[in-house]
Amino acid sequence: MVPMEYYLVVSTIMMFVGMYGFFTRRNLLAMLISVELILNSVDINFVVFNRYLFPEQLEGFFFAMFAIGVSAAETAVAIAIIINIYRNIRNIQVKNLNEMKN
């Protein structure tokens, strides 16, 4: 059996890579991918804590499945917004979004 710390280290690395990517990227798609990394690290934590704290119950798995569903819906809406932005200004860089205010 793999120790819980290994899963938590992977989850922490995913969280910080996602945060780094979100704060340093200027492309909306790269920022969306970074948000997905952060959400996936949370899903790993749900499952790991459920497995080690309450092995006979499935609440962590259900929370993870719900979070994956919400993440899929969020991604679909975000990509639709990004496509709409691209159609209007032909660019998806964050610095060019001020043009949408006019």
C-alpha positions as CSV (number, residue, x, y, z in Angstrom):
1,M,0.0,0.0,0.0
2,V,1.3,3.4,-1.0
3,P,1.7,5.8,2.0
4,M,-0.6,8.8,2.1
5,E,2.3,11.2,2.0
6,Y,3.2,10.3,-1.6
7,Y,-0.2,11.2,-2.8
8,L,-0.1,14.5,-0.8
9,V,3.2,15.3,-2.3
10,V,1.9,14.8,-5.8
11,S,-1.2,16.8,-5.0
12,T,0.9,19.7,-3.6
13,I,3.2,19.7,-6.6
14,M,0.1,19.9,-8.9
15,M,-1.4,22.7,-6.8
16,F,1.8,24.8,-6.9
17,V,2.4,24.2,-10.6
18,G,-1.2,25.2,-11.3
19,M,-0.8,28.4,-9.2
20,Y,2.5,29.2,-10.9
21,G,1.0,28.7,-14.3
22,F,-2.1,30.8,-13.5
23,F,-0.1,33.8,-12.2
24,T,2.7,33.7,-14.8
25,R,0.8,32.9,-18.0
26,R,-0.9,35.6,-20.1
27,N,-2.8,33.3,-22.4
28,L,-6.3,32.4,-21.4
29,L,-6.1,28.8,-22.4
30,A,-2.9,28.3,-20.4
31,M,-4.6,29.9,-17.4
32,L,-7.6,27.5,-17.9
33,I,-5.3,24.5,-17.9
34,S,-3.7,25.8,-14.7
35,V,-7.1,26.1,-13.0
36,E,-7.8,22.5,-14.1
37,L,-4.5,21.4,-12.4
38,I,-5.6,23.1,-9.2
39,L,-9.0,21.4,-9.3
40,N,-7.4,18.0,-10.0
41,S,-5.1,18.4,-7.0
42,V,-8.2,19.0,-4.8
43,D,-9.8,15.9,-6.3
44,I,-6.8,13.8,-5.4
45,N,-7.0,15.1,-1.8
46,F,-10.7,14.2,-1.6
47,V,-10.0,10.6,-2.6
48,V,-6.8,10.1,-0.5
49,F,-8.3,11.4,2.7
50,N,-11.4,9.4,2.2
51,R,-9.3,6.2,1.5
52,Y,-7.2,6.6,4.6
53,L,-9.6,8.1,7.1
54,F,-12.8,6.3,6.2
55,P,-11.9,3.3,4.0
56,E,-15.4,1.7,4.2
57,Q,-17.3,4.9,3.0
58,L,-17.4,6.5,-0.4
59,E,-18.0,10.2,0.3
60,G,-14.6,11.3,-0.9
61,F,-15.1,9.5,-4.2
62,F,-18.5,11.1,-4.7
63,F,-17.1,14.6,-3.9
64,A,-14.4,13.9,-6.4
65,M,-16.9,12.8,-9.1
66,F,-19.0,15.9,-8.4
67,A,-16.0,18.1,-8.6
68,I,-14.9,16.5,-11.9
69,G,-18.5,17.2,-13.3
70,V,-18.4,20.8,-12.1
71,S,-14.9,21.1,-13.6
72,A,-16.1,19.8,-17.0
73,A,-19.0,22.3,-17.0
74,E,-16.6,25.1,-16.0
75,T,-14.2,24.2,-18.8
76,A,-17.0,24.1,-21.4
77,V,-18.2,27.6,-20.4
78,A,-14.7,29.0,-20.2
79,I,-13.8,27.7,-23.7
80,A,-17.0,29.2,-25.1
81,I,-16.1,32.5,-23.6
82,I,-12.5,32.2,-24.9
83,I,-13.8,31.4,-28.4
84,N,-16.2,34.4,-28.2
85,I,-13.3,36.7,-27.2
86,Y,-11.1,35.3,-30.0
87,R,-13.9,36.1,-32.6
88,N,-14.2,39.7,-31.4
89,I,-10.5,40.7,-31.0
90,R,-8.6,37.9,-32.7
91,N,-6.4,37.4,-29.7
92,I,-6.7,35.5,-26.4
93,Q,-3.9,37.3,-24.5
94,V,-5.0,38.8,-21.1
95,K,-3.4,42.2,-21.8
96,N,-5.6,42.7,-24.9
97,L,-8.9,42.2,-23.0
98,N,-9.1,45.9,-22.3
99,E,-10.2,46.3,-25.9
100,M,-13.5,44.6,-25.0
101,K,-14.5,47.5,-22.8
102,N,-15.0,49.9,-25.7
